[in-house]
Amino acid sequence: MIDRMIIDIISEILNTDSALISKDTLILEDLGANSLDIIEIITEIEDCLKITIPDDVIPGFKTVGDLSAYVESQK
């Protein structure tokens, strides 16, 4: 469920077909996200799930799966 929500958020923010996004998709390289996109994605996830993602862990999110695994660990 978390995976689907994160994929939907990324898809909406980056205006990309969610069918093209998987846990192995590289956020920067495959989806062309920039730093502002990343901030928007993180903020939306934080708002939806009522969690806080520290700034110092964000650079570790290379794939959608990395982000999803972190969010899962916080629930």
N, C-alpha and C positions, 0 to 999 in steps of 0.2 A: 504494500500500500504506500509506504514512504517512497519507494522507487518511482512509482507511477506519479505521485504528486510532484516530486522533484523534476521528473521528465516533463510533466505538463507545465510547470513554472518556467523551466528553461525554454521550452518550445514557444511559450507565449512571449517571453521577454525577447528572445532572439528571432522571433517570427520564423520558426523552423518547424517543419512537419515532425510531430512527435514520433512518428513511425521510423524516422531516420536516427533516433537517439536511443542508445542502449547504455548499459552500465559501463561498457568498454569505450564509449565515445569520449575522446579528449575534448575538454571544454574549450580550451584556447585554439588548439590546432585544427580540430575537426569542425567545430562550430563557429570559429572565428570570433569568439567572445573577446571583448576588451575589458580593461579593468573596471570601467563604469558598469558594464553588463554584469560582471561578477558581483559588484557591490549590490546591484539591483536584485540579482538572483538570491544572494545571501539574505538581504533585507526581507524579501518576500517569504523565504523559508522561515526566518525568525518570526515574522508576523503570523504566519499560518500555524506554526507549531508552538508558539509562545516559548521559544528557547533563545539563547544567546550563543552565537558562534564567535569566539574570540578572533580578533584580527590576526594574531600570530599563527593560527592554524590554517587560515585561508590559502596561503601559497602551497600547501600540501595537497590541495584538491586538484589533481591533474585530470582525473576522469569523473564522469557522472557517478560511477560506483564508489570512488573515494569520498565524494560528498555525501552520498547516500549512507555509506557505512558510518561516517562520523555522526550524521543526524540520528541514525538508529542507536548508536552508542549513548546518545544523550537522552533518549526517551525512557 
